[in-house]
Amino acid sequence: MIARVWRGETRAEDADRYAGYLRRTGLADARATPGNRGVLIQRRVADGRAEFVFTSFWDSMEAIRGFAGDDVHVARYYPEDREMLLALPPDIDHFEVIADER
């Protein structure tokens, strides 16, 4: 299994709005893509900012291509991301999952 990890930040006052937006866009699209094994969204609010970590779990890099396109190392953004995110980090991290004890 492969974990695809994206990080982004909003202003603290946009945290709830962006969390809902992530659920309607990235989470919904990832879950609808064949080969997706689930999504974990984490949030931390501190010092006037909300940091989000969006981790999606996949069967293979080929499955990730079905979600992200040919260049799996580039982040996928949606229209309102530009309104709420403080920056648009271009890169994505991928990790081989070697243990999952949930």
Long-range contacts (C-beta under 8 A, 24 or more apart in sequence): 1-37, 1-57, 1-58, 1-59, 1-96, 1-97, 1-100, 2-57, 2-58, 2-59, 2-60, 2-61, 2-64, 2-94, 2-95, 2-96, 2-97, 3-55, 3-56, 3-57, 3-58, 3-94, 3-95, 3-96, 3-97, 4-55, 4-56, 4-57, 4-58, 4-64, 4-68, 4-72, 4-92, 4-93, 4-94, 5-53, 5-54, 5-55, 5-92, 5-93, 5-94, 5-95, 6-53, 6-54, 6-55, 6-75, 6-89, 6-92, 6-93, 7-51, 7-52, 7-53, 7-54, 7-89, 8-51, 8-52, 8-54, 8-81, 8-85, 8-86, 8-87, 8-88, 8-89, 9-49, 9-50, 9-51, 9-52, 9-85, 9-86, 9-87, 10-49, 10-50, 10-52, 10-84, 10-85, 10-86, 11-48, 11-49, 11-50, 11-84, 11-86, 12-45, 12-48, 12-49, 12-50, 14-50, 14-84, 15-43, 15-45, 15-50, 17-84, 18-50, 18-52, 18-84, 18-85, 19-43, 19-52, 21-78, 21-80, 21-84, 22-52, 22-54, 25-78, 25-80, 26-54, 26-56, 26-76, 26-78, 27-54, 29-67, 30-56, 30-67, 33-63, 33-66, 33-67, 34-63, 34-66, 35-59, 35-60, 35-62, 35-63, 35-64, 35-66, 36-63, 36-67, 49-86, 57-97, 61-94, 64-94, 68-92
